[in-house]
Amino acid sequence: MFNYPEWASKEEWDAYAWFGFAMSEAQSIERQLHVIAVALSLAQRDGDPSQSDWIELYNRLGKLTLGEFLCCIRPYAVLPEDLITLLKEAVRKRNALAHEFFWPKRASAADELGPEKATEELQKAASLFSNLSTRLESLIWDLLDKTNLDRTEVEKEAASAIGAS
């Protein structure tokens, strides 16, 4: 098991840094799926949605988790199957990082995961999350175009909501 940060070795500090980076990348995917879920929902409504529609729905959906956003989006059939498979893997990895990375469910797992192995695992997770984020970004712009909302306003609202969370 890792030492607490104040007693951590250089290798343990590297693992802590990679943990923070990987979780940040996972959070980016969650925010992107949040925007996609709102855009898809607004695109299904009759008439052009207003900025207040965007804000209201964005706030209402803001309590969902990464996995819940994926479940919310799947029925719209806008994600290719390979992307869904990768997103399921991202949900699994993100949940493992968040809920059991430093406190594994198996006692023996703590001994198996030294700083070097942990860093390697975190680098792979961060790479998966980062690559998914790039793929999701292009989907976002296509979906926002279908809502007829002002991109600048949506970006500003999404950024302020992200900053507030």
C-alpha positions as CSV (number, residue, x, y, z in Angstrom):
1,M,0.0,0.0,0.0
2,F,1.1,3.5,-0.6
3,N,2.4,5.8,2.1
4,Y,0.4,8.9,2.9
5,P,1.6,11.8,0.7
6,E,3.7,13.4,3.4
7,W,5.8,10.2,3.6
8,A,5.6,9.2,0.0
9,S,8.7,8.2,-2.1
10,K,9.4,9.8,-5.5
11,E,7.7,6.7,-7.1
12,E,4.7,7.0,-5.0
13,W,4.4,10.7,-5.7
14,D,4.5,9.9,-9.4
15,A,1.6,7.5,-9.0
16,Y,-0.3,10.1,-7.0
17,A,0.2,12.6,-9.9
18,W,-0.9,10.0,-12.5
19,F,-3.9,9.2,-10.4
20,G,-4.9,12.9,-10.4
21,F,-4.3,13.2,-14.2
22,A,-6.3,10.0,-15.0
23,M,-9.2,11.1,-12.8
24,S,-9.2,14.5,-14.5
25,E,-9.3,12.9,-17.9
26,A,-12.2,10.7,-16.7
27,Q,-14.0,13.8,-15.5
28,S,-13.6,15.3,-19.0
29,I,-15.4,12.3,-20.5
30,E,-18.2,12.7,-18.0
31,R,-18.6,16.4,-18.8
32,Q,-18.7,15.6,-22.5
33,L,-21.3,12.9,-22.1
34,H,-23.3,15.4,-20.0
35,V,-23.3,17.9,-22.9
36,I,-24.2,15.2,-25.4
37,A,-27.1,14.0,-23.3
38,V,-28.5,17.6,-23.1
39,A,-28.0,18.2,-26.8
40,L,-29.7,14.9,-27.7
41,S,-32.6,15.6,-25.4
42,L,-33.0,19.2,-26.8
43,A,-32.8,18.0,-30.4
44,Q,-35.8,15.7,-29.8
45,R,-38.0,18.6,-28.8
46,D,-40.3,20.4,-31.1
47,G,-39.2,24.0,-32.1
48,D,-35.9,25.6,-31.4
49,P,-34.8,25.3,-27.8
50,S,-33.9,28.4,-25.9
51,Q,-30.8,29.1,-23.8
52,S,-32.9,28.7,-20.7
53,D,-34.0,25.2,-21.9
54,W,-30.3,24.3,-22.2
55,I,-29.5,25.6,-18.7
56,E,-32.6,23.9,-17.1
57,L,-31.8,20.5,-18.7
58,Y,-28.1,20.8,-18.0
59,N,-28.7,21.5,-14.4
60,R,-31.3,18.7,-14.1
61,L,-29.0,16.1,-15.7
62,G,-26.0,17.3,-13.7
63,K,-26.4,14.7,-11.0
64,L,-25.9,11.7,-13.3
65,T,-22.7,9.6,-13.1
66,L,-20.5,8.6,-16.0
67,G,-22.2,5.3,-16.3
68,E,-25.7,6.9,-16.1
69,F,-24.8,9.3,-18.9
70,L,-23.8,6.4,-21.1
71,C,-27.1,4.7,-20.4
72,C,-29.0,7.9,-21.1
73,I,-27.3,8.4,-24.4
74,R,-27.3,4.8,-25.8
75,P,-31.0,4.8,-26.8
76,Y,-30.4,7.7,-29.2
77,A,-28.1,5.4,-31.3
78,V,-25.6,8.2,-32.0
79,L,-22.5,6.3,-30.7
80,P,-20.8,3.7,-32.8
81,E,-20.6,0.3,-31.2
82,D,-16.8,0.4,-30.9
83,L,-17.1,3.7,-29.0
84,I,-19.8,2.3,-26.7
85,T,-17.4,-0.6,-25.9
86,L,-14.6,1.8,-25.1
87,L,-16.9,3.9,-23.0
88,K,-18.0,0.9,-21.0
89,E,-14.4,0.1,-20.4
90,A,-13.8,3.7,-19.3
91,V,-16.7,3.5,-16.9
92,R,-15.3,0.3,-15.4
93,K,-11.8,1.8,-15.1
94,R,-13.0,5.1,-13.7
95,N,-15.1,3.3,-11.1
96,A,-12.1,1.0,-10.1
97,L,-9.9,4.1,-9.8
98,A,-12.4,6.1,-7.8
99,H,-13.7,3.3,-5.5
100,E,-10.8,0.8,-5.0
101,F,-7.5,2.0,-6.4
102,F,-6.0,3.0,-3.1
103,W,-8.2,0.7,-1.0
104,P,-8.7,-2.5,-3.1
105,K,-11.5,-4.9,-2.2
106,R,-9.0,-7.8,-1.9
107,A,-6.4,-7.4,0.8
108,S,-3.7,-9.1,-1.3
109,A,-4.3,-6.6,-4.2
110,A,-2.7,-3.8,-2.0
111,D,0.5,-5.8,-1.9
112,E,0.5,-6.5,-5.7
113,L,0.1,-2.9,-6.7
114,G,3.5,-1.2,-6.1
115,P,4.1,2.4,-7.2
116,E,5.7,1.4,-10.6
117,K,2.8,-1.0,-11.5
118,A,0.3,1.6,-10.3
119,T,1.8,4.3,-12.4
120,E,1.7,2.0,-15.5
121,E,-2.0,1.1,-14.8
122,L,-2.8,4.8,-14.4
123,Q,-1.0,5.8,-17.6
124,K,-3.1,3.2,-19.5
125,A,-6.3,4.5,-18.0
126,A,-5.4,8.2,-18.7
127,S,-4.6,7.3,-22.3
128,L,-7.9,5.5,-22.7
129,F,-9.8,8.5,-21.2
130,S,-7.9,11.1,-23.3
131,N,-8.4,9.2,-26.6
132,L,-12.2,8.9,-25.8
133,S,-12.4,12.6,-25.1
134,T,-11.0,13.4,-28.5
135,R,-13.6,11.2,-30.2
136,L,-16.5,12.6,-28.1
137,E,-15.5,16.2,-28.9
138,S,-16.4,15.9,-32.6
139,L,-19.8,14.3,-31.7
140,I,-20.6,17.3,-29.5
141,W,-20.3,19.9,-32.2
142,D,-22.4,17.9,-34.6
143,L,-25.1,17.5,-32.0
144,L,-25.0,21.1,-30.9
145,D,-25.5,22.1,-34.6
146,K,-28.8,20.1,-34.6
147,T,-30.1,22.1,-31.6
148,N,-29.8,25.5,-33.3
149,L,-28.4,26.9,-30.1
150,D,-25.7,29.5,-30.1
151,R,-22.4,27.6,-29.6
152,T,-20.8,30.5,-27.8
153,E,-23.6,30.7,-25.2
154,V,-23.7,26.9,-24.7
155,E,-19.9,26.8,-24.2
156,K,-20.1,29.7,-21.7
157,E,-23.0,28.0,-19.8
158,A,-21.3,24.6,-19.8
159,A,-18.0,26.1,-18.6
160,S,-19.7,28.0,-15.8
161,A,-21.6,24.9,-14.7
162,I,-18.3,22.9,-14.8
163,G,-16.5,25.5,-12.8
164,A,-19.3,25.5,-10.2
165,S,-19.2,21.7,-9.7
